[in-house]
Amino acid sequence: MTLKSLVATAVCVLATTPAFAQGVKQKKALAEANQLISSYSDKLKENCGQDIKASLNTASFGNEETMKTATWGKDTMWALSSLCEDKDYKEAITKGVKQVVFKYDAGIKKDDHYGNKLELKGGTLTHSYNKDSANTGSEARDWLKANL
């Protein structure tokens, strides 16, 4: 192997190392967020008496900055779980919500419900937010109270 090809190989290896490390970091961040949301799913099942699946729209959480917000889905899970402590909300949730999806949406403006957008279609509750969002749990709770 010539010195020129050795240097070229070393440059290629070093150039791909940060990309691989970032990929692993993102993968671990998503796994952590999914684990946290899953732990809240258990509490939700306990309070609501029904298994409501929760997941991240992983394609929307595309980089390290957006990954930091992935765990905020736990706040929506808390909102659902706490509402199930009330008989009427519990009935509405178990009839209407079959799954919850969390989505990163950079287009949501902070002055619009503190940067939170929720919708319920066909049994799927989608909570979209971004790095500028705030009060995700209380906004989810208020939205659910007004829309169930």
SULLIN-V272624 format. One record per residue. N is the residue number from 1. RES is the residue in three letters. D_FIRST is the distance of its C-alpha to the first C-alpha in Angstrom with 2 decimals. Layout:
n	res	d_first
N	RES	D_FIRST
N	RES	D_FIRST
This chain:
n	res	d_first
1	MET	0.00
2	THR	3.77
3	LEU	6.64
4	LYS	8.22
5	SER	6.42
6	LEU	6.56
7	VAL	10.09
8	ALA	10.92
9	THR	10.34
10	ALA	12.39
11	VAL	14.96
12	CYS	15.45
13	VAL	16.04
14	LEU	18.37
15	ALA	20.14
16	THR	21.12
17	THR	22.26
18	PRO	25.60
19	ALA	26.41
20	PHE	26.00
21	ALA	28.02
22	GLN	30.68
23	GLY	30.91
24	VAL	31.50
25	LYS	34.00
26	GLN	35.86
27	LYS	35.90
28	LYS	37.36
29	ALA	39.87
30	LEU	41.06
31	ALA	41.37
32	GLU	43.41
33	ALA	45.62
34	ASN	46.20
35	GLN	47.11
36	LEU	49.54
37	ILE	51.13
38	SER	51.40
39	SER	53.30
40	TYR	55.75
41	SER	56.06
42	ASP	57.50
43	LYS	60.13
44	LEU	60.86
45	LYS	61.46
46	GLU	63.71
47	ASN	65.79
48	CYS	65.90
49	GLY	66.09
50	GLN	63.51
51	ASP	59.76
52	ILE	58.52
53	LYS	54.81
54	ALA	52.80
55	SER	49.36
56	LEU	47.12
57	ASN	46.23
58	THR	42.58
59	ALA	41.54
60	SER	43.86
61	PHE	42.36
62	GLY	39.08
63	ASN	37.75
64	GLU	38.03
65	GLU	41.22
66	THR	43.01
67	MET	41.88
68	LYS	44.05
69	THR	47.12
70	ALA	46.40
71	THR	48.42
72	TRP	51.50
73	GLY	52.42
74	LYS	53.96
75	ASP	56.76
76	THR	57.76
77	MET	57.73
78	TRP	60.02
79	ALA	62.30
80	LEU	62.68
81	SER	63.23
82	SER	65.85
83	LEU	67.70
84	CYS	67.99
85	GLU	70.24
86	ASP	72.86
87	LYS	74.40
88	ASP	74.57
89	TYR	71.02
90	LYS	69.78
91	GLU	71.48
92	ALA	70.07
93	ILE	66.51
94	THR	66.57
95	LYS	67.98
96	GLY	65.87
97	VAL	62.44
98	LYS	60.22
99	GLN	56.82
100	VAL	55.44
101	VAL	52.37
102	PHE	50.89
103	LYS	49.27
104	TYR	47.75
105	ASP	49.39
106	ALA	48.62
107	GLY	51.54
108	ILE	54.26
109	LYS	56.25
110	LYS	57.16
111	ASP	60.83
112	ASP	61.12
113	HIS	61.91
114	TYR	59.58
115	GLY	56.64
116	ASN	57.36
117	LYS	57.94
118	LEU	59.22
119	GLU	60.32
120	LEU	61.57
121	LYS	61.24
122	GLY	61.69
123	GLY	61.42
124	THR	58.17
125	LEU	58.47
126	THR	55.70
127	HIS	55.31
128	SER	53.20
129	TYR	52.43
130	ASN	49.91
131	LYS	48.88
132	ASP	52.17
133	SER	54.36
134	ALA	56.84
135	ASN	59.37
136	THR	57.57
137	GLY	59.74
138	SER	63.07
139	GLU	62.32
140	ALA	61.43
141	ARG	64.59
142	ASP	66.78
143	TRP	65.33
144	LEU	65.88
145	LYS	69.44
146	ALA	70.20
147	ASN	68.58
148	LEU	69.21
